[in-house]
Amino acid sequence: MKDKVVIITGASSGIGKALAYEFSRHGSIVVIAARNIEQLHIIENSIRQQGGTALAVQCDVSSEKDCHNLVTKTVEAFGRIDVLINNAGISMRALFQDVELDVLRRLMDVNFWGTVYCTKFALPYLLHTHGSVVGIISIAGHIGLPARTGYSASKFAIHGFLKTLRVENLKTGLHVLIAAPGFTASNIRMTALTASGKMQGETPRNESKMMSAEKVASKIYRAVLHRRRSLILTMIEGKLTVFFSKWLPGLVERSSFRRMAREPNSPLQKEEVNHRAE
């Protein structure tokens, strides 16, 4: 991956930030994109101080114009694109019956349309370099996670979009990787939207027991390097869950409900109380 030009969205924190350092460590030129330009500049300067090459571009992926600008600035600076990692995303935590519809629209705008916009504008350059498109879908793109309807829907949509893109490009040399990390220690749960659209502000899970963003980034780097089709991380929460969802879907659904309901202040606790009352 030395000297390859890699665009990473959602790069100001979490997995995106870890990916920027991981690819840079292996000699790649990284273009880091996010809304928080101040944090991007900190990462950009840090990478440059370590001898790497980085370019920070402010980008709200829900904006078609911003995504076009991201690709344009990358090509103007480096003349090519070898890898696009669609990592930017937001989550939610609310029952569908309670959530405002605008929350679901925001999830789709950022997670799904952000992936579509960036991929659309980068695709001509990726076809020229026989490059890679990466989509970060999470396990929520394989199974429905209760109290996260908008999140799962957006990740399923990305999954379907990228699988179809892969089929369309069977003979062009384009590589498509669909990566599904399990629960990862990052700030995505703190910025998750509640039923009203406000940020949750704190994580309901023990982050110390989760896979680190750095380890996830290392796994994704190797998957891109070896041009793998898919990557499902963690054995129990990832691989086994996806496997059993195909053969024992009812068991997986009940298990998923119980796990999500055990979270502090879980919206699902209301469902359990109502069920017992009936």
C-alpha positions as CSV (number, residue, x, y, z in Angstrom):
1,M,0.0,0.0,0.0
2,K,3.0,2.3,-0.1
3,D,2.3,5.6,-1.9
4,K,-1.4,4.5,-2.5
5,V,-3.8,7.4,-2.1
6,V,-6.5,6.5,0.4
7,I,-9.6,8.6,1.3
8,I,-11.1,7.9,4.7
9,T,-14.4,9.5,5.7
10,G,-15.3,10.0,9.3
11,A,-11.6,10.2,10.1
12,S,-11.7,12.7,13.0
13,S,-12.2,9.9,15.7
14,G,-12.7,6.2,16.3
15,I,-12.1,3.7,13.5
16,G,-11.6,6.4,10.9
17,K,-8.8,8.1,12.9
18,A,-7.2,4.7,13.6
19,L,-7.4,3.9,9.9
20,A,-5.6,7.1,9.0
21,Y,-2.7,6.2,11.2
22,E,-2.7,2.5,10.1
23,F,-2.5,3.3,6.4
24,S,0.0,6.1,6.9
25,R,2.2,3.7,8.9
26,H,2.4,1.5,5.9
27,G,3.4,4.3,3.6
28,S,0.0,5.3,2.1
29,I,-1.0,8.9,1.4
30,V,-4.1,9.5,3.4
31,V,-6.9,12.0,2.7
32,I,-8.9,12.4,5.9
33,A,-12.4,13.8,5.8
34,A,-14.9,14.7,8.5
35,R,-17.0,17.7,9.7
36,N,-14.6,18.6,12.5
37,I,-11.8,20.3,10.6
38,E,-9.9,21.3,13.8
39,Q,-9.6,17.6,14.9
40,L,-8.6,16.7,11.3
41,H,-5.8,19.2,11.3
42,I,-4.4,17.7,14.6
43,I,-4.3,14.3,13.0
44,E,-2.9,15.7,9.7
45,N,-0.1,17.4,11.5
46,S,0.6,14.4,13.7
47,I,0.9,12.1,10.6
48,R,3.2,14.6,8.9
49,Q,5.4,14.8,12.0
50,Q,5.8,11.1,11.8
51,G,7.0,11.4,8.2
52,G,3.7,10.6,6.5
53,T,1.7,12.5,3.9
54,A,-1.8,13.6,4.8
55,L,-4.4,16.0,3.6
56,A,-7.4,17.1,5.7
57,V,-10.6,18.0,3.9
58,Q,-13.7,19.2,5.8
59,C,-16.6,17.2,4.5
60,D,-20.2,16.5,5.6
61,V,-20.9,13.2,3.7
62,S,-24.6,13.9,3.7
63,S,-23.9,16.8,1.3
64,E,-23.4,15.7,-2.3
65,K,-21.5,18.9,-2.9
66,D,-19.1,18.2,-0.1
67,C,-18.4,14.6,-1.3
68,H,-17.7,15.9,-4.8
69,N,-15.3,18.5,-3.3
70,L,-13.5,15.8,-1.3
71,V,-12.8,13.8,-4.5
72,T,-11.8,16.9,-6.5
73,K,-9.3,18.1,-3.9
74,T,-7.8,14.6,-3.6
75,V,-7.2,14.3,-7.3
76,E,-5.9,17.9,-7.5
77,A,-3.4,17.2,-4.8
78,F,-2.3,13.7,-5.7
79,G,-3.6,12.9,-9.2
80,R,-5.2,9.6,-8.3
81,I,-7.4,7.6,-5.9
82,D,-6.5,4.0,-4.9
83,V,-8.8,3.3,-2.0
84,L,-12.0,4.9,-0.7
85,I,-13.1,3.9,2.8
86,N,-16.6,4.9,3.5
87,N,-16.4,5.0,7.3
88,A,-18.5,8.1,8.3
89,G,-21.6,7.1,10.2
90,I,-23.9,7.9,13.1
91,S,-26.1,5.6,15.2
92,M,-29.3,5.8,17.2
93,R,-31.0,4.3,20.2
94,A,-34.8,4.5,20.4
95,L,-37.8,2.3,19.6
96,F,-39.3,2.8,16.2
97,Q,-42.7,3.7,17.7
98,D,-41.1,6.5,19.7
99,V,-38.5,7.9,17.2
100,E,-39.1,11.0,15.1
101,L,-38.9,10.3,11.4
102,D,-36.3,13.0,10.9
103,V,-33.8,10.8,12.9
104,L,-34.2,8.0,10.4
105,R,-33.7,10.4,7.6
106,R,-30.5,11.7,9.2
107,L,-29.2,8.1,9.6
108,M,-29.8,7.4,5.9
109,D,-28.4,10.7,4.7
110,V,-25.1,10.2,6.6
111,N,-24.6,6.4,6.5
112,F,-26.2,5.4,3.2
113,W,-26.2,8.5,1.0
114,G,-22.7,9.5,2.3
115,T,-21.4,6.1,1.0
116,V,-23.3,6.5,-2.3
117,Y,-22.1,10.1,-2.9
118,C,-18.4,9.4,-2.2
119,T,-18.4,6.2,-4.2
120,K,-20.1,7.8,-7.2
121,F,-17.6,10.6,-7.5
122,A,-14.5,8.5,-6.7
123,L,-15.5,5.6,-8.9
124,P,-14.0,6.8,-12.3
125,Y,-10.6,7.2,-10.6
126,L,-10.9,3.9,-8.7
127,L,-11.7,2.1,-12.0
128,H,-8.6,3.6,-13.5
129,T,-6.3,2.4,-10.7
130,H,-8.2,-0.9,-10.2
131,G,-8.6,0.3,-6.7
132,S,-10.8,-0.6,-3.7
133,V,-14.1,0.6,-2.3
134,V,-14.6,-0.2,1.3
135,G,-17.9,0.1,3.2
136,I,-18.1,-0.1,7.0
137,I,-21.4,-1.7,7.8
138,S,-21.1,-3.3,11.3
139,I,-23.0,-6.4,12.4
140,A,-26.1,-4.3,12.1
141,G,-25.8,-4.7,8.4
142,H,-26.4,-8.4,8.8
143,I,-29.0,-8.7,11.5
144,G,-31.6,-6.3,12.8
145,L,-30.6,-4.6,16.1
146,P,-33.5,-3.7,18.3
147,A,-33.9,0.0,19.2
148,R,-31.7,0.8,16.2
149,T,-34.0,0.6,13.2
150,G,-32.5,3.5,11.3
151,Y,-29.0,2.3,11.9
152,S,-29.6,-1.2,10.8
153,A,-31.7,-0.1,7.8
154,S,-28.9,2.2,6.7
155,K,-26.2,-0.5,7.1
156,F,-28.4,-3.1,5.2
157,A,-28.8,-0.5,2.5
158,I,-25.0,0.0,2.2
159,H,-24.6,-3.8,2.2
160,G,-26.9,-4.2,-0.7
161,F,-25.5,-1.3,-2.6
162,L,-21.9,-2.5,-2.4
163,K,-22.8,-6.1,-3.2
164,T,-24.5,-4.9,-6.3
165,L,-21.6,-2.6,-7.2
166,R,-19.3,-5.6,-6.9
167,V,-21.4,-7.6,-9.3
168,E,-21.5,-4.8,-11.8
169,N,-17.7,-4.5,-11.8
170,L,-16.8,-8.2,-12.0
171,K,-14.7,-7.5,-15.1
172,T,-13.4,-4.0,-14.4
173,G,-10.8,-4.9,-11.7
174,L,-12.6,-2.9,-9.0
175,H,-12.2,-4.4,-5.5
176,V,-15.2,-4.1,-3.1
177,L,-14.8,-4.9,0.6
178,I,-17.7,-5.0,3.0
179,A,-16.4,-4.7,6.6
180,A,-18.5,-5.5,9.6
181,P,-16.8,-4.7,12.9
182,G,-18.5,-5.9,16.1
183,F,-18.9,-3.5,19.0
184,T,-15.8,-1.3,18.9
185,A,-14.5,1.1,21.5
186,S,-15.3,4.5,19.9
187,N,-17.4,7.6,20.4
188,I,-20.3,6.4,18.1
189,R,-22.5,5.4,21.0
190,M,-22.0,8.8,22.7
191,T,-23.0,10.6,19.6
192,A,-25.9,8.2,18.9
193,L,-29.3,10.0,18.4
194,T,-32.2,9.6,20.8
195,A,-35.8,9.5,19.8
196,S,-36.0,13.3,19.6
197,G,-32.7,13.6,17.6
198,K,-30.5,14.7,20.5
199,M,-27.1,13.1,21.0
200,Q,-27.1,10.4,23.7
201,G,-24.0,11.9,25.3
202,E,-22.7,8.8,27.0
203,T,-22.2,5.1,26.1
204,P,-24.5,2.5,27.6
205,R,-21.9,-0.3,27.2
206,N,-18.5,-1.1,28.8
207,E,-16.1,0.1,26.2
208,S,-13.1,-1.5,27.9
209,K,-14.3,-5.0,26.9
210,M,-14.7,-4.1,23.2
211,M,-12.2,-4.4,20.4
212,S,-10.1,-1.3,20.1
213,A,-10.4,1.0,17.1
214,E,-6.7,0.4,16.4
215,K,-7.2,-3.4,16.1
216,V,-10.2,-3.0,13.8
217,A,-8.1,-0.6,11.6
218,S,-5.3,-3.2,11.4
219,K,-7.8,-5.9,10.3
220,I,-9.4,-3.6,7.7
221,Y,-5.9,-2.7,6.4
222,R,-5.0,-6.3,5.8
223,A,-8.4,-7.0,4.2
224,V,-7.8,-4.2,1.7
225,L,-4.2,-5.4,1.1
226,H,-5.4,-8.9,0.3
227,R,-8.5,-7.6,-1.6
228,R,-10.9,-9.6,0.5
229,R,-14.6,-9.5,-0.3
230,S,-15.9,-9.3,3.3
231,L,-14.6,-8.9,6.9
232,I,-16.7,-9.9,9.9
233,L,-14.9,-9.1,13.2
234,T,-15.1,-10.8,16.6
235,M,-16.0,-14.5,16.9
236,I,-19.1,-14.5,19.1
237,E,-20.7,-11.1,18.4
238,G,-19.7,-11.2,14.7
239,K,-19.0,-14.5,12.9
240,L,-21.2,-16.8,15.0
241,T,-24.1,-14.3,15.1
242,V,-24.1,-13.9,11.3
243,F,-23.8,-17.7,10.8
244,F,-26.6,-18.6,13.2
245,S,-28.9,-15.8,11.8
246,K,-29.1,-17.8,8.6
247,W,-30.0,-21.1,10.2
248,L,-31.6,-20.1,13.6
249,P,-32.9,-16.6,13.1
250,G,-35.4,-16.8,16.0
251,L,-32.6,-17.7,18.4
252,V,-30.5,-14.8,17.2
253,E,-33.4,-12.4,17.5
254,R,-34.2,-13.4,21.0
255,S,-30.5,-13.2,22.0
256,S,-30.2,-9.8,20.4
257,F,-33.2,-8.5,22.2
258,R,-32.0,-9.8,25.6
259,R,-28.5,-8.3,25.1
260,M,-29.8,-4.9,24.0
261,A,-32.4,-4.9,26.8
262,R,-29.6,-5.3,29.4
263,E,-28.1,-1.9,28.5
264,P,-28.6,0.8,31.1
265,N,-31.8,2.8,30.4
266,S,-32.4,0.6,27.3
267,P,-35.6,1.6,25.4
268,L,-36.3,-2.1,25.2
269,Q,-36.9,-2.3,29.0
270,K,-40.2,-0.5,28.4
271,E,-41.2,-3.3,26.1
272,E,-40.4,-5.9,28.7
273,V,-42.4,-4.1,31.3
274,N,-45.4,-3.8,29.0
275,H,-45.2,-7.5,28.1
276,R,-45.2,-8.5,31.8
277,A,-48.1,-6.2,32.5
278,E,-50.2,-7.8,29.8
